[in-house]
């Protein structure tokens, strides 16, 4: 275990697209037929909470549909976790639980989770599979103050101190299925490079920060990620990528 590298993996919407979940925005700049400003900001929740509740209730139900399953990329990262143990930090921008379904034991959800509800007053989080709205009593205070446990635009992502610490200690940083346009995640590659990490991108096409990566794997995540994780386990990623 001592000679294995410290690896930080960042996953974005591209890894879940093959599992039947829609990517962040479609070609019209909409998020599942809604403007981001109408469903994913604190102002939207204050202005039209019923719409926001319905939107996330629908997404939560979609995630639990029979046709949504982890793909080979999720399973490859789970296998990598079993090899690296606490030397792997798996960070996701996604709010689904596909990494957990595939068996990854510890996932850092920087943007929150669909299968979770948060008390607006105490900030306590609760595992939640069903729909809820502004009439649903919170388990901790019995008031109707539950909100989706999602980091909206204008809010600070979760676990940033933990993520920055892992990046500063990484030997390898891998970004999978993310455009590299949304901060702070878009800046992770710079932090990892400054720490001396070997940086790898896996995307359908090169992202906005492609020039900062030491190696780029282009294609479906279900094809590229198993190849990358196999090379890490066999200590050949850096040598073969150069």
Secondary structure as UniProt FT lines:
FT   TURN            2..3
FT   STRAND          7..11
FT   HELIX           13..17
FT   TURN            18..20
FT   TURN            27..28
FT   TURN            32..33
FT   HELIX           36..39
FT   HELIX           42..47
FT   HELIX           49..63
FT   TURN            66..67
FT   HELIX           72..84
FT   HELIX           85..87
FT   STRAND          88..92
FT   HELIX           98..102
FT   STRAND          107..109
FT   TURN            110..111
FT   STRAND          112..119
FT   TURN            120..122
FT   STRAND          125..127
FT   TURN            134..135
FT   TURN            139..141
FT   STRAND          146..150
FT   TURN            158..159
FT   HELIX           160..168
FT   STRAND          172..176
FT   TURN            183..184
FT   HELIX           185..187
FT   HELIX           188..194
FT   TURN            195..196
FT   STRAND          198..203
FT   TURN            208..209
FT   HELIX           210..212
FT   STRAND          215..218
FT   HELIX           221..233
FT   TURN            234..235
FT   HELIX           237..241
//
